[in-house]
Amino acid sequence: MRGIVSIDEALSLAEEADLDLVNISPNADPPVCKILDYGKYRYEQQKKEKNAKKNQHVTEIKEIRLSASIEDHDVEVKAKAATKFLQDGDKVKVSLRFRGRERDYTQLGFDAMKKFADMVSDYGVIEKEPKMEGRRMNMFLAPKKDKK
């Protein structure tokens, strides 16, 4: 801790110590500099970044496809897969495609989506309600936040 010194004095102090003068916070008034080994400083910064990157979880969107006339057991199997995705912290997109005249019976699709959402309600919440988009109906589920 040298306090506020001129640039020339700081450079001469760094040269005497056989180290580098590193500008840590250039936007501060006055700018904050440290006398240290720059190579070692960069190595430490890269190590911190790598550690932070390793500890973060990237949320992916997994897709589950249903049909309007899906049987109960098939919904259970797909719900089991969706709960696994939700437990891993991923979001789930549930899509249902209507073929031919099935499009006239969109209520069957809403019922299938509702049944699916009820099955996974312990692990996920509906982020986006079921909505028709052309021939498809989509719904998004997000993992439940743990209350500790």
N, C-alpha and C positions, 0 to 999 in steps of 0.2 A: 504494500500500500504506500505509494509515493505521493498520492494526492494529485493535484492538477499541476502538470509540468508541460513545458513547451515540446514541440515535436522533435526538435534537434536534441534536446536533453534526453528524451525518451529513447531516441534512436541510439545515442551514445551509450546509455545504460544497457540496452539490449546487446550492443556490440561488445561491451566489456564482459557481459555474462556469456557471450558466445551463443546467444539465443535469438529468437525472432520477436519482432514487435507485431502483435496480432490485434487488429481492430475487432473487438468483440461486439460492440453495439454502436454502429456508425450513426444511428439516428438520434442518439441521446445528446444532451447538451450539457457539458462538453462530451465528445465521443469517448467511449470507454475502450481502453487498450490494455493488453496484458503482455508481459514478457514471458515467452514460453517457446518450447520446441514445436514448430508448426506441423511437422510431419506426425509427431505424436498426437497433437491436437486433432488433426484430420482423421487419424486412425480411431481415436476415441469417439468422434462424431459419427463415423461410419458404423462403428460398433453399436452405438445407441440407436441409430436408425434401423439397423438390421434387427435388433432386439424388439423394437416397437413394431416393425413389420411382421415379425414372427408371432407376436402376441395378439395381433388384430384378426378378427374373423370377418371374411367377406361374405355378405349375405347373397345367396344365389336364389333364383326363382326356379323351382321345380314344377313340372307340369304333370297333372293327372287328367286323363281323358275319360269321360263318361259317355254314355249314350242315353237317349230318352227312354228306351225300354230295357234298362239294365236290371238284372236280378239282384235280390237282396244280398246273396252271398258274394257276388262280384263287387258290390258297393263296399262290403265289409273288408274284402281283400285290398281294395284300393285305399280305403280309409286307414288301414293298418300301415300301408306304405307312406301315406301322407303324414301320419303321426310320427313316423320315424324321421321324415324330413323336418317336421316342425320341432321335434326334440333336438335336432342338430342345429337349429337356429335359422333354417332356411324358410323363405316364403313359398307358398304353394299356389299355383294357378290351376284352378279347376275349369276345364273347358268341356263343353258338350256340343257336338255338331249334329245338326238336324239334316236328315237326308230326305229328299223327295217330299212326300206328303206329311212327314213327321213335323214339318214346320207349322202345320195347322194346329198341332197339339203342344204348344209351348208350355202349357201348364204342367205337363208331365215332366218337362225339363226342370221347371222351377221346383217341383216336388222332389226330384232326384237330387238337386243341389241342396235343398233344405235338409233332406235326410243325411246327405254326406256331411254337411256342416254340423249337424247334431252329433254325428258319430265322432268327430274330431274336436268337439267343443272343449274337452278337458285339456287339450294341448294347444289349440289355436283359436283365434277370433277372426271374424269376417272383417277384412280390411276394406273390401269393395263388394257390395251386394251383387247378386247375379243380374246380368244385364245382357240383352240381345244385341249382337253386333253382326248384322248380316245373317248368315246361316248359323252362326255360333252364339253360344251363351257362355260368358266368362264370369268367374268369381275368383277373388283373391283372398287367401287366408294368411295371417301373420302369426308367428309364435306368440304365445301368451308370455307376458312379463311376470317373472317370479316375484312374489311379495314376501320380503324377508323382514 
